[in-house]
Each structure stands twice: as C-alpha cells, then as structure tokens.
Amino acid sequence: MKFETHLLNIDYPLYGAKFYDDNILIVAGGGGEGNHGIPNKISVLKVDFPHEHNAENDSKKGPIRIVTELKLKGEDDSPTALDITNKGTILLGCNENSEKIQSGKGNNNIRKFQLDVESPSLKFVESVDLDKFTSPDDYTKFVYTSTDGSIAAIASSTEPAVIRILNTDDLSEIYEIDSAHEVKDLHFSPNGKMVAIITDSTLEIISTVTGSSIMRKVNFDNGLHLSKIRFMDDDSLVVASSSHMKYSKGVVMTKLSLKSGDISILKSKLITTRVKGVTALDVDPKGQLAALAGNDNSITLINLRNLSVAKVFQHVHTFAITRITFSKNSKYVVSVSAGNTIHAVKIPEKLADSLTYSEFISKWVINFVMVVILSYLIQYGYQNNVPIRVYNCLKDLRINFNSSDGLDSFNDYFKQTTLIGNQSSLSTSSVTMHETFNSVIPEGTITSTIAEASVTQDLEPSMTNLPEQEYEELESTTEVNEPDSIVETTGPEPINEANEPEPIDEPEPVTETDETDSIIEANGSEAVDEINEPEVVVEPEVVVEVNEPEAVLDTNESAPVSSNHESENSDKIEDNMVANETTEVKVE
C-alpha cells in the first residue's frame, strides 16, 4: 500500500499536539523561560495532502500549513501538554516563570484558550492555579479532555502524583485522585464515564461520576513496565509496555477487556525488539489502528485486530518524539518532536483490513486446499455420472409429482386383486367410480359407470396350485360386452328349472403332469373328474347392480356337471365357481 508522508520544520520545539477535526491540528511548545531566541507558541495548522506543493518545508503552501498562531509570554516556561474539546476549548499546561513559583506568588499553570476556526483565531480566556507548585521542576505532565468536552483530567509530574478532574467551563475542580506512584499515562473512555490511569506496574479504572476506583489490575508480568494507555472503545483498551524480560526485550502491546466487570487480558504480543521504549501512543477514533512512537524516533502503525505491525517509518524525526495523534476521520496521523518538526502520514483507507504476510500465506494455503478438494469432487462426479444421476432423479420426482393426480394414476388405482393361495394381484378399493371419473374426465365422456365393485375370493386348498395357463383361463371367465350391446340383467336364469341333474357324455380323460386335483375351465367349461363319476352342476348366482343403463354386463353360466357327491360338496363347488369369476371393466 502507498503511504504519503510530509515533514514540516517550524521555529520552536513541540511538546503537545491534538487534532480538532479532520484537518485542523493544534500544536504547542517553545523555548521555555528566557526564550533564548525561541518563542513559546500555540499554532493552528491545516493538514491537507491533496493540496499540491512544491517545497517540502513551505509552511504556507504545503500539505501541512500554518493557519494562525498565538505567542505566549516569553518569561514563562514552555507548554508541556494540551488537549482540545469538540467545542474548540483548548486546555494548556504551562508553568509561569520560576521566580514567581519559588516566591510563592502562585502559578497559574492551567490555561484556557478558545479557537475560532472561521476567523481563524486563538483567544486567551483564563488560567488557574490548582497544583500549588512550589518548585519550578514540578509541572503539568498530562492534560486530557473527555469526548464530549465536559470534563478534563490533569496529572502532575510529582510523586506521589495527583490527578484532578475539572469542569472545562470554569476550570473548577470536581475531585482529585491520589496516586502513590508516578502516573505514566491516563485516558478517558469514549463515553466519558471512566478514566484509566497507569503507573509503572498498575492499571486502575476510575469512575468519573463518583471518583472512586471500580477496577484495578496489578498482576502484570514482572518484566513489563507500563508506559502508555488508550481506550479502543468503552469496553476495551490497549497498553504499550517496555519489556525487560530476558528473552523478549522490546515493546509489548496488550489488549484488555472490561466487559466482565474485571480487567482481563485478551491478547499480548511483542511488537518489536528494535525499539526499547515508548514515548507516545494514540489510537484512531475507529479503534482499528494504533500509532506508537519509539525512543529511536520511529513511528510504528499497529493493526489492533491482531496486534500486527502494519507499517514502520524509520527515523522520521531527528529528536525525541513528544506526541502523536490521529485525525478525527482516521485519515492522518501526525507526530511532533522537540526537534522542531511535524511529521504527517496519510493512511490508506483499507490499511486496517489488510492482512499480514503470515495471514496472507495461511489464507492462500486454505484457498488452494479448497480448490483442490472442489476439483476432486468435480472430477469424481464427472467420472461417476453424478450430474446425470441427480438430473434423472429430479426428473423422476417431478414426473411422479405431476402425474400423482392424473388419469394414469387413476387407472392404475382401479384394478382388481385376486388372491389364490400364495399368488396375488392388485385389488381395487370400494369407491364411487362415477364421482372419481367426473373429477378427472369431463362429464359426458364416460359411457358407463359402475357403482361399488368388490369381489372377495376364497378357494379351497385344492384350488391354490393351478397351472399358470389354467389360471389365466380362469381369470377370463367373465367378460364385459361393448357399450353398444346393452343387456339388462335382473337375476339369474335357471338352466334346469327342475333342478335335476342332466346326464352328460363321459368326457375323455385329461392328463396333466403337475395337476393333482381337478381342472376347472371358466365360461362354460366342464370339470372332469379322474374317476369319471357324474357331477351335479348348480347354476352360479351372479348379481351385478347397474346404476345407469349404459353399463353393460354379460354373464355366462357354466354348463351343469352332475356329480354323485353329497349336496354339501355341490354347494362348495358352486361357491368356488363364483369366486373364480373376475370382472374387467373397459372404459372407452
């Protein structure tokens, strides 16, 4: 990714810097008491990289250009810290001259200025003495304001240190927080409800509402020396530490969470072994990037997602870096130094989403493996005709679904089942065929309808093992005439009204290799007994109701066969003859 940078030299050393908005930068510094030819100033600059420039150090035309300045008293000490609210209120930590401090005449070390961006101009508002310093060596080390600008926190350089929470409107003290050790850094949470304070080995979270401690952590590694702290969001923060452990000397970044009501470490990582100390730290408003200033005058951009190094800018300043700050839109990061220089970097938009080298390799390997697996599956499917099988399966499912309510399934449904011993065929259910036909075929196209047709068949064991040919002949014993021949049957016609057995000629013997009992032929067939005894034939009674005159049914009776068996056996033969009659209904 391409980074644009620019370095601007000004006429005084810088000790404080903060962005007011996306482009307006406030810096402060100076030569200190006595000036020595170096003034104490507050400067307003505009950072705008698209602006074309010819000279790198042109403060009026370059990407970093001075908008307005305010010169401070030359006899006072140089500014040491500053911050600005979203309303343009600037709070500046700056001691008065040492003679006044030593004489006990007071030290209005907290000063308030107002920025007017439209003019643009800076105006002094007021100053107060809150710390009551008696030594010129004591000074205001940190000045921070909350996001909404309603309160501010200042910390002195004394040990034990005192942190004071102020009202930014009138610079009145709300409460103070005592620390047994030197304060290394402090910072407000984005919602302004908490302020985090670190010493060399302790992290403490203070409620800005009550001023009391709500969380505390002291069990950091013994080799870590806490240096800087920043909130990433309301529930998490990051700490930069100097590591003096034997095998990990350098700078360690630690992400911590406050969600559980306690301070817990999310991730800790050694960022670099090249840098031994941290002089400044800031986190962009989006909470995605951190900018770290090292004691080697370098700037390191860190991706907070995984604590990876995104970019390192070597030796951007010739003297110690005192402050580093992000613009409100996270587009620029600016560092200032005691060497009278301002260094600005334009950050690429997708830097926070970029992958490290190891992440890139891992992702590439995973993608390669996925491609190989996918290729194998495609080849396997091609060799085994998987797409065709799936297509045919879906096609069959679609055909079955579309024909599930059609005439084909209707015709398949109305079939007769004949059970003969262990053999069986599909049976129809007792349904009203007239209603079903009308629901499938338009009215008037059906020439005949049959109301409930159900035949239950029960044969004696001697009839269960008929040969296949005779079984087919038995099935065809009952036929339905064509619709144009209409015969109305009201009852059975007796063949022999006297019901007396008629003598018949003796049939020729029939020999079958597999038949053991008897042979019965339907539709007028004669049953031949192997012992050639006369049989008694009883007329079968077949009654079929015809709902409409168009229904045609022709019933053929079997020829009577006399028998010398008892009447009980004749009745059983009659039942079997009736049971073996099957009905086929042909609808045209």
C-alpha positions as CSV (number, residue, x, y, z in Angstrom):
1,M,0.0,0.0,0.0
2,K,1.1,3.5,-0.8
3,F,1.7,5.9,2.1
4,E,2.1,9.6,1.6
5,T,4.2,11.5,4.2
6,H,5.3,15.0,4.8
7,L,7.7,16.7,7.2
8,L,7.4,20.3,8.3
9,N,10.0,22.3,10.2
10,I,8.8,25.2,12.4
11,D,10.7,27.6,14.7
12,Y,10.1,26.1,18.1
13,P,10.2,22.7,19.8
14,L,6.9,20.9,20.2
15,Y,5.5,19.2,23.3
16,G,1.8,18.9,22.7
17,A,-0.4,18.1,19.7
18,K,-4.1,17.3,19.1
19,F,-6.4,17.2,16.1
20,Y,-9.6,19.4,16.4
21,D,-11.3,17.8,13.4
22,D,-10.4,16.0,10.2
23,N,-7.8,18.6,9.1
24,I,-7.2,21.2,11.9
25,L,-4.2,20.4,14.1
26,I,-3.3,22.3,17.3
27,V,0.4,22.2,18.4
28,A,2.2,24.0,21.3
29,G,5.8,24.3,22.5
30,G,8.5,26.8,22.8
31,G,12.0,27.6,24.1
32,G,10.9,28.0,27.7
33,E,11.8,30.6,30.3
34,G,14.1,33.2,28.9
35,N,13.2,32.3,25.3
36,H,16.8,32.1,24.2
37,G,15.6,33.4,20.9
38,I,12.9,30.6,20.7
39,P,9.3,31.7,21.3
40,N,6.6,29.9,23.2
41,K,3.6,29.4,20.9
42,I,0.3,27.8,20.2
43,S,-0.1,27.1,16.4
44,V,-3.1,26.1,14.4
45,L,-2.2,24.1,11.2
46,K,-4.2,22.5,8.4
47,V,-3.2,19.1,7.1
48,D,-4.4,18.5,3.6
49,F,-2.4,16.1,1.4
50,P,-4.3,16.6,-1.8
51,H,-3.1,20.2,-1.8
52,E,-0.2,20.4,-4.3
53,H,3.1,21.7,-3.0
54,N,6.5,22.4,-4.4
55,A,8.7,23.0,-1.4
56,E,8.7,20.4,1.4
57,N,9.2,23.0,4.2
58,D,6.8,25.6,2.8
59,S,4.5,26.2,5.8
60,K,2.1,28.3,3.8
61,K,1.5,26.1,0.7
62,G,2.5,22.5,1.6
63,P,0.3,19.6,2.8
64,I,0.9,20.9,6.4
65,R,0.5,24.7,6.6
66,I,0.1,27.1,9.4
67,V,-3.3,28.8,9.7
68,T,-2.8,31.0,12.7
69,E,-0.5,31.3,15.8
70,L,-0.6,32.8,19.3
71,K,2.6,33.8,21.0
72,L,2.8,33.2,24.8
73,K,4.8,35.2,27.4
74,G,8.5,34.8,26.8
75,E,9.3,34.8,30.6
76,D,7.1,31.8,31.2
77,D,8.1,28.1,30.9
78,S,7.3,26.3,27.7
79,P,3.9,24.5,27.3
80,T,4.1,20.8,28.2
81,A,0.7,19.4,27.4
82,L,-2.5,20.3,25.7
83,D,-5.9,19.0,24.6
84,I,-8.9,20.5,22.8
85,T,-12.6,19.8,23.2
86,N,-15.1,19.4,20.4
87,K,-16.2,23.0,21.1
88,G,-12.8,24.4,20.4
89,T,-11.8,24.9,24.0
90,I,-8.0,24.4,24.4
91,L,-6.6,23.5,27.8
92,L,-2.8,24.1,28.1
93,G,-0.4,23.0,30.8
94,C,2.3,25.7,31.1
95,N,4.2,26.9,34.2
96,E,4.8,30.5,34.9
97,N,8.3,31.8,35.5
98,S,10.4,30.0,38.1
99,E,10.9,33.2,40.2
100,K,7.2,33.6,40.8
101,I,6.8,29.9,41.7
102,Q,9.7,30.0,44.2
103,S,8.4,33.1,45.8
104,G,5.1,31.5,46.5
105,K,3.2,34.1,44.5
106,G,1.3,31.4,42.7
107,N,1.5,29.5,39.4
108,N,-1.5,29.7,37.0
109,N,-0.3,26.6,35.2
110,I,-3.7,25.6,33.7
111,R,-4.6,27.9,30.9
112,K,-7.7,28.1,28.7
113,F,-7.9,29.3,25.2
114,Q,-10.7,29.4,22.6
115,L,-10.3,28.5,18.9
116,D,-12.4,30.2,16.3
117,V,-12.0,28.2,13.1
118,E,-13.9,30.6,11.0
119,S,-11.6,33.6,11.6
120,P,-9.3,31.6,12.2
121,S,-8.0,32.9,15.6
122,L,-6.9,32.0,19.1
123,K,-8.0,33.9,22.2
124,F,-6.9,33.6,25.8
125,V,-9.8,33.0,28.2
126,E,-8.4,32.3,31.7
127,S,-5.9,30.5,33.9
128,V,-6.0,28.9,37.3
129,D,-3.5,27.5,39.9
130,L,-4.7,24.1,41.0
131,D,-1.5,22.2,41.9
132,K,0.1,25.0,44.1
133,F,3.6,24.0,42.9
134,T,6.5,25.4,45.0
135,S,9.2,24.0,42.8
136,P,9.8,25.0,39.1
137,D,10.7,21.4,38.5
138,D,7.2,20.3,39.0
139,Y,4.9,20.7,36.0
140,T,1.7,19.6,34.4
141,K,2.5,16.3,32.7
142,F,-0.8,15.3,31.1
143,V,-3.9,17.2,30.0
144,Y,-6.8,15.2,28.6
145,T,-10.5,16.1,27.9
146,S,-13.5,13.8,27.6
147,T,-15.0,13.1,24.2
148,D,-18.0,15.4,24.9
149,G,-15.6,18.1,26.3
150,S,-17.5,18.5,29.6
151,I,-14.7,17.4,31.9
152,A,-10.9,17.2,31.8
153,A,-8.2,15.4,33.7
154,I,-4.8,16.7,34.6
155,A,-1.9,14.9,36.2
156,S,1.2,16.4,37.8
157,S,4.8,15.2,37.5
158,T,5.1,14.9,41.2
159,E,5.5,11.6,43.1
160,P,3.1,10.7,44.6
161,A,1.1,12.2,41.8
162,V,-2.3,13.9,42.0
163,I,-4.9,13.6,39.2
164,R,-7.6,16.3,39.2
165,I,-10.9,16.1,37.4
166,L,-12.0,19.6,36.1
167,N,-15.1,21.2,34.8
168,T,-14.0,22.6,31.4
169,D,-16.5,25.5,31.5
170,D,-15.0,27.3,34.5
171,L,-11.9,25.2,35.3
172,S,-13.2,24.3,38.7
173,E,-12.0,21.1,40.4
174,I,-14.7,18.4,40.7
175,Y,-12.5,15.9,42.7
176,E,-8.9,14.7,42.9
177,I,-7.4,11.2,42.8
178,D,-4.2,10.4,44.6
179,S,-1.7,8.0,43.3
180,A,1.1,6.5,45.4
181,H,3.4,6.4,42.3
182,E,4.3,8.4,39.3
183,V,1.5,8.5,36.7
184,K,2.8,7.2,33.4
185,D,-0.4,8.0,31.4
186,L,-4.2,8.4,31.5
187,H,-7.1,8.4,29.1
188,F,-10.9,8.9,29.1
189,S,-13.2,6.2,27.8
190,P,-15.2,7.3,24.7
191,N,-18.4,7.6,26.7
192,G,-16.6,9.7,29.3
193,K,-17.7,7.5,32.2
194,M,-14.3,6.1,33.1
195,V,-10.7,7.3,33.2
196,A,-7.9,4.8,33.0
197,I,-4.7,5.6,34.9
198,I,-1.4,3.6,34.8
199,T,1.7,3.7,36.8
200,D,4.8,1.6,36.2
201,S,3.1,-1.7,37.2
202,T,-0.6,-0.8,38.0
203,L,-3.7,-0.2,35.9
204,E,-6.7,1.4,37.6
205,I,-10.1,2.3,36.3
206,I,-11.8,5.3,38.0
207,S,-15.4,6.3,37.7
208,T,-15.8,9.9,36.5
209,V,-19.2,10.1,38.2
210,T,-18.1,9.1,41.7
211,G,-14.4,9.5,41.6
212,S,-13.9,6.0,43.1
213,S,-11.9,3.1,41.8
214,I,-14.1,0.4,40.1
215,M,-11.4,-1.9,38.7
216,R,-7.7,-2.5,39.3
217,K,-5.0,-4.8,37.9
218,V,-1.6,-5.2,39.4
219,N,-0.6,-8.7,38.2
220,F,1.2,-7.8,35.1
221,D,4.4,-9.7,34.2
222,N,7.3,-8.7,36.3
223,G,9.4,-7.8,33.3
224,L,6.9,-5.3,31.9
225,H,7.0,-1.6,32.6
226,L,3.7,0.1,31.6
227,S,4.2,3.2,29.5
228,K,1.1,4.4,27.6
229,I,-2.6,3.6,27.6
230,R,-5.5,4.2,25.3
231,F,-9.2,3.2,25.1
232,M,-10.2,1.4,21.9
233,D,-13.9,1.5,22.8
234,D,-15.9,1.7,26.0
235,D,-15.1,-1.9,27.0
236,S,-11.6,-2.5,25.8
237,L,-8.2,-0.7,25.9
238,V,-4.6,-1.2,24.9
239,V,-1.4,-0.7,26.9
240,A,2.1,-0.3,25.5
241,S,4.9,-1.5,27.7
242,S,8.6,-1.8,27.7
243,S,9.7,-5.3,28.2
244,H,13.0,-6.1,30.0
245,M,12.5,-9.8,30.2
246,K,15.5,-11.9,29.2
247,Y,14.1,-13.4,26.0
248,S,11.7,-10.7,25.0
249,K,13.2,-7.3,25.3
250,G,11.4,-4.6,23.3
251,V,7.9,-3.2,23.1
252,V,4.9,-5.3,24.1
253,M,1.3,-4.4,23.3
254,T,-1.5,-5.8,25.5
255,K,-5.3,-5.7,24.7
256,L,-7.5,-5.8,27.8
257,S,-11.2,-6.2,28.3
258,L,-13.5,-4.6,30.9
259,K,-16.7,-6.5,29.9
260,S,-16.8,-9.0,32.7
261,G,-16.6,-6.3,35.4
262,D,-12.9,-7.1,35.8
263,I,-9.8,-6.4,33.8
264,S,-8.8,-9.4,31.7
265,I,-6.1,-9.8,29.1
266,L,-7.4,-10.5,25.6
267,K,-4.0,-10.7,23.8
268,S,-0.4,-9.7,24.5
269,K,2.3,-9.6,21.9
270,L,5.9,-8.5,21.5
271,I,5.7,-5.9,18.7
272,T,9.3,-5.2,18.1
273,T,12.7,-5.8,19.6
274,R,14.3,-2.9,17.8
275,V,12.6,-0.3,20.0
276,K,13.3,-0.4,23.7
277,G,11.0,2.3,24.9
278,V,7.7,4.1,24.1
279,T,7.5,7.9,24.1
280,A,3.9,8.4,22.7
281,L,0.8,6.4,21.8
282,D,-2.5,7.1,20.2
283,V,-5.5,5.0,18.8
284,D,-7.6,6.2,15.9
285,P,-11.2,7.1,16.6
286,K,-12.4,3.9,14.9
287,G,-10.4,1.8,17.3
288,Q,-8.7,-0.1,14.5
289,L,-5.1,1.3,14.4
290,A,-2.6,2.4,16.9
291,A,0.4,4.6,16.3
292,L,3.4,4.1,18.5
293,A,6.4,6.4,18.8
294,G,9.6,4.7,19.8
295,N,12.7,6.1,21.6
296,D,14.6,5.6,18.3
297,N,12.4,8.4,16.7
298,S,10.4,5.9,14.6
299,I,6.7,5.6,14.1
300,T,5.0,2.1,14.0
301,L,1.4,1.6,12.9
302,I,-0.2,-1.4,14.5
303,N,-3.3,-3.3,13.5
304,L,-5.3,-3.7,16.7
305,R,-7.3,-6.6,15.3
306,N,-4.3,-8.9,15.7
307,L,-1.6,-6.6,17.1
308,S,0.4,-7.0,13.9
309,V,2.7,-4.3,12.6
310,A,1.2,-2.6,9.6
311,K,3.9,-0.1,8.8
312,V,7.1,1.2,10.3
313,F,8.5,4.7,9.5
314,Q,12.2,4.8,10.5
315,H,13.8,8.0,11.9
316,V,11.1,10.4,11.0
317,H,12.4,12.9,13.5
318,T,15.9,13.9,14.5
319,F,15.0,14.4,18.1
320,A,12.7,12.8,20.7
321,I,9.0,12.4,19.6
322,T,6.8,14.0,22.3
323,R,3.3,13.5,21.0
324,I,1.4,11.5,18.3
325,T,-2.2,12.0,17.3
326,F,-4.9,10.8,14.8
327,S,-7.3,13.0,12.9
328,K,-11.0,12.5,13.7
329,N,-11.6,10.7,10.4
330,S,-8.6,8.4,10.9
331,K,-7.1,9.6,7.7
332,Y,-4.0,11.2,9.1
333,V,-1.5,10.5,11.9
334,V,0.8,13.3,13.0
335,S,3.8,13.2,15.3
336,V,5.7,16.1,16.8
337,S,9.1,16.3,18.3
338,A,11.4,18.5,20.4
339,G,13.4,18.9,17.3
340,N,11.0,21.5,15.8
341,T,9.5,19.1,13.3
342,I,6.0,17.9,12.5
343,H,5.6,14.6,10.5
344,A,2.3,13.7,8.9
345,V,1.3,10.4,7.3
346,K,-1.7,9.8,5.1
347,I,-3.1,6.4,5.9
348,P,-4.6,4.2,3.1
349,E,-8.3,3.5,3.6
350,K,-8.0,-0.3,3.8
351,L,-5.0,-0.5,6.0
352,A,-6.9,-1.8,9.0
353,D,-8.4,-4.6,6.9
354,S,-5.1,-5.6,5.3
355,L,-3.5,-9.0,6.0
356,T,-0.1,-9.7,7.4
357,Y,2.3,-11.8,5.4
358,S,1.6,-14.9,7.6
359,E,-2.2,-14.3,7.3
360,F,-1.8,-13.9,3.5
361,I,0.1,-17.2,3.3
362,S,-2.4,-19.0,5.5
363,K,-5.3,-17.7,3.5
364,W,-3.6,-18.7,0.3
365,V,-2.9,-22.2,1.5
366,I,-6.5,-22.6,2.7
367,N,-7.9,-21.4,-0.6
368,F,-5.6,-23.7,-2.5
369,V,-6.7,-26.7,-0.5
370,M,-10.3,-25.8,-1.0
371,V,-9.8,-25.5,-4.8
372,V,-8.1,-29.0,-4.8
373,I,-11.0,-30.5,-2.9
374,L,-13.5,-28.9,-5.2
375,S,-11.6,-30.1,-8.3
376,Y,-11.5,-33.6,-6.9
377,L,-15.3,-33.6,-6.3
378,I,-16.0,-32.3,-9.8
379,Q,-13.8,-35.0,-11.3
380,Y,-15.4,-37.7,-9.2
381,G,-18.8,-36.5,-10.2
382,Y,-17.9,-36.5,-13.9
383,Q,-16.4,-40.0,-13.8
384,N,-19.4,-41.5,-12.0
385,N,-22.1,-39.5,-13.9
386,V,-23.3,-37.9,-10.7
387,P,-24.9,-34.9,-12.5
388,I,-26.8,-37.2,-14.8
389,R,-28.0,-39.3,-11.9
390,V,-29.1,-36.3,-10.0
391,Y,-30.8,-34.9,-13.1
392,N,-32.7,-38.2,-13.7
393,C,-33.6,-38.5,-10.0
394,L,-35.0,-34.9,-10.0
395,K,-36.8,-35.6,-13.3
396,D,-38.4,-38.8,-12.0
397,L,-39.5,-36.9,-8.9
398,R,-41.0,-34.2,-11.0
399,I,-42.8,-36.7,-13.3
400,N,-44.2,-38.6,-10.3
401,F,-45.3,-35.4,-8.7
402,N,-47.0,-34.1,-11.8
403,S,-48.8,-37.4,-12.5
404,S,-49.8,-38.1,-8.9
405,D,-53.3,-36.6,-9.5
406,G,-53.7,-37.5,-13.2
407,L,-55.6,-40.1,-15.1
408,D,-52.7,-42.5,-15.3
409,S,-52.6,-42.9,-11.5
410,F,-56.4,-43.1,-11.5
411,N,-56.3,-46.1,-14.0
412,D,-53.6,-47.8,-12.0
413,Y,-55.6,-47.3,-8.9
414,F,-58.7,-49.1,-10.2
415,K,-57.5,-52.6,-10.6
416,Q,-58.8,-55.8,-9.2
417,T,-56.9,-58.0,-6.8
418,T,-57.3,-61.8,-7.0
419,L,-55.9,-63.8,-4.2
420,I,-55.3,-67.5,-5.0
421,G,-53.3,-69.2,-2.4
422,N,-49.8,-67.6,-2.3
423,Q,-50.5,-65.6,-5.5
424,S,-51.9,-62.1,-5.5
425,S,-52.7,-59.2,-7.8
426,L,-53.6,-55.6,-7.1
427,S,-57.1,-55.1,-5.8
428,T,-59.5,-52.1,-6.2
429,S,-61.0,-50.3,-3.3
430,S,-64.7,-49.8,-2.9
431,V,-65.1,-46.3,-4.2
432,T,-67.7,-44.4,-6.2
433,M,-66.2,-44.5,-9.6
434,H,-68.8,-42.2,-11.1
435,E,-67.7,-39.3,-8.8
436,T,-64.0,-40.0,-9.4
437,F,-64.3,-40.2,-13.2
438,N,-66.3,-36.9,-13.2
439,S,-63.4,-35.2,-11.2
440,V,-60.8,-36.3,-13.8
441,I,-62.7,-36.6,-17.1
442,P,-65.3,-34.0,-18.3
443,E,-68.9,-35.0,-17.9
444,G,-70.4,-36.8,-20.9
445,T,-67.2,-38.6,-21.9
446,I,-67.9,-41.6,-19.8
447,T,-70.2,-44.1,-21.4
448,S,-70.8,-46.3,-18.4
449,T,-70.1,-46.2,-14.7
450,I,-70.2,-48.9,-12.2
451,A,-71.1,-48.2,-8.5
452,E,-69.2,-50.2,-6.0
453,A,-67.5,-53.3,-7.3
454,S,-65.8,-55.6,-4.8
455,V,-65.2,-59.3,-5.1
456,T,-63.8,-61.3,-2.3
457,Q,-62.5,-64.7,-3.2
458,D,-61.8,-67.7,-1.1
459,L,-60.7,-71.0,-2.6
460,E,-60.3,-74.4,-1.1
461,P,-56.7,-75.7,-0.7
462,S,-57.2,-77.9,-3.7
463,M,-57.5,-74.8,-6.0
464,T,-54.4,-73.0,-4.8
465,N,-51.9,-74.7,-7.1
466,L,-53.4,-74.4,-10.5
467,P,-51.1,-74.3,-13.5
468,E,-50.5,-70.8,-14.9
469,Q,-52.3,-71.4,-18.2
470,E,-55.5,-72.6,-16.5
471,Y,-55.2,-69.7,-14.1
472,E,-55.3,-67.3,-17.0
473,E,-58.2,-69.1,-18.5
474,L,-60.0,-68.9,-15.1
475,E,-59.4,-65.1,-15.0
476,S,-61.1,-64.7,-18.3
477,T,-64.4,-66.4,-17.4
478,T,-66.3,-63.2,-17.1
479,E,-66.2,-60.6,-19.9
480,V,-67.9,-57.2,-20.3
481,N,-69.6,-56.6,-23.6
482,E,-69.0,-53.5,-25.6
483,P,-71.1,-50.4,-24.7
484,D,-73.3,-50.6,-27.8
485,S,-74.7,-54.0,-26.7
486,I,-76.9,-53.2,-23.7
487,V,-78.3,-56.1,-21.8
488,E,-80.1,-55.6,-18.6
489,T,-79.8,-58.4,-16.2
490,T,-82.2,-58.6,-13.3
491,G,-81.3,-62.0,-12.0
492,P,-80.1,-65.4,-12.8
493,E,-81.8,-67.5,-15.4
494,P,-82.2,-71.2,-14.4
495,I,-80.8,-73.6,-16.8
496,N,-82.7,-76.5,-15.5
497,E,-85.9,-75.4,-13.9
498,A,-86.5,-78.8,-12.3
499,N,-83.0,-78.5,-10.8
500,E,-82.5,-82.1,-11.7
501,P,-79.1,-83.3,-12.8
502,E,-78.8,-83.8,-16.6
503,P,-76.9,-86.7,-17.9
504,I,-73.8,-85.9,-19.9
505,D,-71.5,-87.8,-22.0
506,E,-68.5,-89.3,-20.5
507,P,-65.5,-86.9,-21.2
508,E,-62.2,-88.0,-22.4
509,P,-59.6,-88.4,-19.7
510,V,-57.3,-85.4,-19.3
511,T,-53.8,-86.0,-18.3
512,E,-51.7,-83.2,-16.6
513,T,-48.2,-83.8,-15.3
514,D,-48.4,-81.3,-12.4
515,E,-52.1,-81.3,-11.7
516,T,-53.2,-83.4,-8.7
517,D,-56.8,-82.5,-8.0
518,S,-59.0,-81.1,-10.8
519,I,-59.3,-78.8,-13.7
520,I,-61.8,-76.1,-13.9
521,E,-62.4,-74.1,-17.1
522,A,-64.4,-70.9,-16.9
523,N,-67.1,-69.6,-19.3
524,G,-69.0,-72.9,-20.0
525,S,-66.1,-75.3,-19.2
526,E,-66.6,-78.7,-17.9
527,A,-65.0,-80.1,-14.7
528,V,-63.7,-83.6,-15.4
529,D,-63.3,-85.9,-12.5
530,E,-60.5,-88.5,-12.8
531,I,-62.8,-91.2,-11.6
532,N,-65.4,-90.2,-14.4
533,E,-68.2,-90.0,-12.0
534,P,-71.2,-87.9,-13.0
535,E,-71.3,-84.4,-11.4
536,V,-74.1,-82.2,-10.4
537,V,-74.0,-78.7,-11.8
538,V,-75.6,-75.9,-9.9
539,E,-76.2,-72.6,-11.6
540,P,-73.9,-69.8,-10.2
541,E,-75.7,-66.8,-8.9
542,V,-74.1,-63.5,-10.1
543,V,-75.9,-60.3,-9.2
544,V,-74.4,-57.0,-10.6
545,E,-76.2,-53.7,-10.0
546,V,-76.1,-51.3,-12.9
547,N,-76.6,-47.7,-11.8
548,E,-77.1,-46.4,-15.4
549,P,-78.5,-48.2,-18.4
550,E,-75.2,-47.6,-20.2
551,A,-73.4,-50.1,-18.0
552,V,-73.2,-53.5,-19.8
553,L,-72.5,-56.7,-18.2
554,D,-72.9,-60.2,-19.9
555,T,-72.9,-63.1,-17.5
556,N,-72.3,-66.5,-18.9
557,E,-73.2,-69.5,-16.9
558,S,-71.2,-72.7,-16.8
559,A,-72.7,-75.9,-18.0
560,P,-74.0,-78.1,-15.3
561,V,-72.0,-81.1,-14.4
562,S,-73.5,-83.9,-12.4
563,S,-71.8,-85.5,-9.5
564,N,-72.5,-88.3,-7.2
565,H,-71.1,-86.3,-4.2
566,E,-73.3,-85.1,-1.5
567,S,-75.2,-81.8,-1.8
568,E,-72.7,-80.2,0.7
569,N,-69.9,-80.7,-1.8
570,S,-72.0,-79.3,-4.6
571,D,-72.5,-76.1,-2.7
572,K,-68.8,-75.7,-2.2
573,I,-68.1,-76.2,-5.9
574,E,-70.8,-73.5,-6.6
575,D,-69.0,-71.0,-4.3
576,N,-65.7,-71.7,-5.9
577,M,-67.1,-71.2,-9.4
578,V,-68.5,-67.8,-8.3
579,A,-65.3,-66.8,-6.6
580,N,-63.1,-67.5,-9.7
581,E,-65.1,-65.1,-11.9
582,T,-63.2,-61.9,-12.4
583,T,-64.5,-58.7,-13.9
584,E,-62.7,-56.4,-16.2
585,V,-64.2,-53.0,-16.9
586,K,-63.1,-51.4,-20.0
587,V,-64.0,-47.7,-20.3
588,E,-63.6,-46.1,-23.7
